Structure formats: C-alpha cells, structure tokens
Amino acid sequence: MNEDQPILELKNITKSFQDLNVLKDLNLKINQGEICCLLGPSGSGKTTLFRIASGLAEADSGHIIKNNNPRFAYVFQSPRLLPWKSAEENLIFVQKNYGLESENKLRDLLFRLSGLEKFKTAYPHELSGGMQQRLELIRAFAVKPDLIFLDEPFKSLDMKTIMNLRKLITLIQAETEITLFLITHDPEEALLLADRIYIMAAENSGIIKEIKVKQPREKRKISDPELYQQLENIMEIFSDLVSDLEDAGEEIKKIF
Ligand SMILES: Nc1ncnc2c1ncn2[C@@H]1O[C@H](COP(=O)(O)OP(=O)(O)OP(=O)(O)O)[C@@H](O)[C@H]1O
C-alpha cells in the first residue's frame, strides 16, 4: 500500500435529487493498494457516492482526481451476470474489452480459488445465489483492474458464504495489491477488512469520520481489545443516528 499515492480523490462532492440533498462537500481519498470501506446507514448516500466515484453518475459539483488512468471493475449488490452466457463466457465477455480473453491461466486460477471450477460451463440460473456472487467477484478480478468498486457485495448471503467471499477477496487482494473500495453498512465487516474506513452519517453530509485500522488483516478478531474499542466508537456514532421513537409508545398501546 502506498500512503502517498492516492489512486482516486474526491473533492467537495455535492449531489442532490430534486430537492433532496444527498451529498454535501464530501472529501475522501483512496490510496493505491488499500482496502477502503465506506460505512453508513441506509439512505445516507453510499450508493450515490459509489456511482459518482466510479464514473457511473455525475456529481452536481466537486472534483474527481484519478491517478495513472486506473482500470475500474465493479461488483454490485446483486449479480449482474449475462444469463445467456456460461460462467466462463461471462468472464471472457468482460476480458474482451481489455484484450485479455486469451488469459486462460488467469481464468483457471480464479475458478479454482473460488471453488467454481466444476461450473465453468454452467449458466447463471444453474448456480446458487452465493455461487453467482462468487462468479461476479472473480469476473471483476478477471480484467486485472487497478480498483474494484464493491457495493454491499455480501448482501442477502449466509454467514458461511460471506466468510468464504471475504477470504477470497483478501487472499487475491494481498497477492495483487489491487485497490478495493467497498461499501457496507456492517461496522464489523469494515473493521475486519479495511485499511481505512470512511463513515457517512445521515443524508446531506460528507464524511464524518475517518478511521485507520492498523492490525494485520489476517490476525484480526473483533474480540481483540483495540478492534473492539473501534467497534464501540463506531456504534456510538450510529446510535446518535437512531430515530427517537420513545413518544410512539402511547400511540402503539392505544391502537393495539
Ligand atoms: N436516482 C435517484 N432519484 C431520486 N432520489 C434518489 C436517487 N438515487 C438515490 N436517491 C435518494 O438518495 C438517498 C440516498 O440513496 P442511496 O441509495 O445513495 O443510499 P444508501 O446509503 O446506498 O442506502 P442503502 O444502504 O439503503 O442502499 C435516498 O434518500 C434515495 O431515495
């Protein structure tokens, strides 16, 4: 990881939808080779920021600085595989954009690491949800990107699949130093994976806190006192955002 070499910088990003202000004066940078997590509650504008940072949408104002013309890849909340193509053809399809379609060895390796080697010729509908998400993930790595944007890639998956996918991501990332920008609403996930965490609060704000996680990733456990303290700090920020429903008690009693 190179602390001094941001691969992507966002400066004073602002975005509204009609009269809804979602992002205001948002600043962040992602360094080359790091895993950076964007953490925030539902509706805080994470996906909006993801789309702007990755070039899929435009900000109303602000600047995006990309260094060394990075190649981007994407992993979305639910897989966007081509249903009429087999698993391997899905990889070849994206590789073709970069002239990488003859990289059989890379595909073989990714299929082996993801445990999908027996399913190369299977079509997406023949794969389980977790298998489809694994395929979506290796498809992103198949284009040898510099930066992968992952928008809540483990949403709706079971714990075992999530743990396997996290292991797969960190294993490949450690060997390749590909930069990852991962959106999550799970503080534990962010603390287990990230080198740097940016926290967003409610809508119409920027980044309210930046946390650096120093412990070696492979040894991290939430029960580790330092990590646990960081988790408590994040939970405290989030608890301030929880709606106050105390007055609703009487109303609920009357109606029920
Ligand atoms: N294209 C759009 N048009 C109008 N409003 C939008 C649009 N996209 C997002 N919004 C609004 O912007 C706000 C932020 O949405 P966004 O999807 O970025 O949040 P999020 O933090 O990713 O939420 P979640 O964790 O639930 O996916 C929401 O109030 C949403 O309704």
The ligand as an ORCA input file, in Angstrom:
! r2SCAN-3c Opt
* xyz 0 1
  N     -31.946      8.380     -8.896
  C     -32.481      8.886     -7.766
  N     -33.513      9.747     -7.805
  C     -34.036     10.281     -6.681
  N     -33.570     10.021     -5.441
  C     -32.543      9.157     -5.332
  C     -31.946      8.541     -6.477
  N     -30.924      7.739     -6.060
  C     -30.916      7.836     -4.718
  N     -31.867      8.678     -4.274
  C     -32.118      9.053     -2.873
  O     -30.877      9.432     -2.305
  C     -30.784      8.972     -0.944
  C     -29.525      8.134     -0.799
  O     -29.687      6.925     -1.545
  P     -28.521      5.851     -1.683
  O     -29.055      4.697     -2.463
  O     -27.306      6.526     -2.173
  O     -28.319      5.442     -0.143
  P     -27.513      4.221      0.503
  O     -26.749      4.777      1.646
  O     -26.766      3.499     -0.545
  O     -28.725      3.318      1.031
  P     -28.814      1.713      1.241
  O     -27.781      1.333      2.271
  O     -30.222      1.538      1.766
  O     -28.588      1.054     -0.093
  C     -32.085      8.204     -0.658
  O     -32.955      9.080      0.039
  C     -32.626      7.877     -2.034
  O     -34.042      7.846     -2.025
*
